[in-house]
């Protein structure tokens, strides 16, 4: 049975947002929020771009460009690989937490 999404409060560039998120994706969402917040602050501070909307568009363009340049035809999609490794790590952590200590 799929888990229910819950509302999560996040802050990006000082503004609060309520985002629906499945419980098993909360850590990934918070990582994405931190990444986006950092990227937007970097653009705002470095290029002196005015206006949150313009900063968000520039950040989206930069992130899209980075994503597309990491995907090479016939090669590994780095973002998908990272997602899978994260999922495997979570599965391993869960399985190991159920183990009794060996020593």
C-alpha positions as CSV (number, residue, x, y, z in Angstrom):
1,X,0.0,0.0,0.0
2,X,1.6,3.3,-1.0
3,X,2.4,5.7,1.9
4,X,0.4,8.9,2.1
5,X,2.1,12.2,1.2
6,X,2.4,14.7,4.1
7,X,2.7,18.4,4.0
8,X,6.2,19.6,4.6
9,X,7.2,23.2,5.4
10,X,10.3,24.3,3.5
11,X,12.1,27.7,3.2
12,X,13.7,28.9,0.0
13,X,15.4,32.3,0.1
14,X,13.5,33.3,3.2
15,X,10.1,32.4,1.9
16,X,8.1,29.5,3.3
17,X,6.4,26.9,1.1
18,X,4.2,24.0,2.0
19,X,5.0,21.0,-0.2
20,X,3.4,17.5,-0.3
21,X,5.9,14.7,0.0
22,X,5.8,11.0,0.6
23,X,7.5,10.1,3.9
24,X,10.1,8.0,2.2
25,X,11.2,11.0,0.0
26,X,11.4,13.6,2.8
27,X,15.2,13.5,3.0
28,X,15.6,13.8,-0.8
29,X,13.2,16.7,-0.9
30,X,15.0,18.6,1.9
31,X,18.3,18.0,0.0
32,X,16.7,19.4,-3.2
33,X,15.4,22.4,-1.2
34,X,18.9,23.1,0.2
35,X,20.4,22.7,-3.3
36,X,17.9,25.1,-4.9
37,X,18.1,27.6,-2.0
38,X,21.9,27.6,-2.4
39,X,21.8,28.0,-6.2
40,X,19.3,30.9,-6.0
41,X,21.3,32.7,-3.3
42,X,24.5,32.2,-5.4
43,X,22.7,33.7,-8.5
44,X,21.2,36.6,-6.5
45,X,24.5,37.5,-4.8
46,X,26.9,36.9,-7.7
47,X,25.0,38.4,-10.6
48,X,23.0,40.9,-8.7
49,X,19.9,39.7,-10.3
50,X,16.9,41.5,-8.9
51,X,13.6,39.9,-8.2
52,X,12.9,36.4,-6.8
53,X,11.1,35.3,-10.0
54,X,14.1,36.2,-12.2
55,X,16.5,34.5,-9.7
56,X,14.2,31.3,-9.8
57,X,14.2,31.3,-13.6
58,X,18.0,31.7,-13.8
59,X,18.4,28.9,-11.2
60,X,16.0,26.6,-13.1
61,X,17.9,27.2,-16.3
62,X,21.3,26.5,-14.6
63,X,20.0,23.4,-13.0
64,X,18.4,22.1,-16.3
65,X,21.6,22.8,-18.1
66,X,23.7,20.9,-15.5
67,X,21.2,18.0,-15.6
68,X,21.2,17.8,-19.4
69,X,25.0,18.0,-19.7
70,X,25.5,15.2,-17.2
71,X,23.3,12.9,-19.4
72,X,25.3,11.8,-22.4
73,X,23.6,9.6,-25.1
74,X,24.3,6.0,-24.3
75,X,26.0,6.9,-21.0
76,X,24.9,6.9,-17.3
77,X,22.3,9.4,-16.2
78,X,24.2,10.8,-13.1
79,X,21.1,12.1,-11.3
80,X,19.3,8.7,-11.8
81,X,22.4,6.9,-10.5
82,X,22.5,9.1,-7.4
83,X,18.8,8.5,-6.8
84,X,19.3,4.8,-7.0
85,X,22.4,4.8,-4.8
86,X,20.4,6.8,-2.2
87,X,17.6,4.3,-2.4
88,X,20.0,1.4,-2.0
89,X,21.6,3.1,1.0
90,X,18.3,3.6,2.6
91,X,17.3,0.0,2.1
92,X,20.6,-1.2,3.5
93,X,20.3,1.1,6.5
94,X,16.8,-0.2,7.2
95,X,17.9,-3.9,6.9
96,X,21.0,-3.3,9.1
97,X,19.0,-1.6,11.7
98,X,17.0,-4.8,12.3
99,X,20.2,-6.8,12.8
100,X,21.3,-7.7,16.3
101,X,24.8,-6.5,17.2
102,X,27.5,-9.1,16.4
103,X,29.8,-8.0,19.2
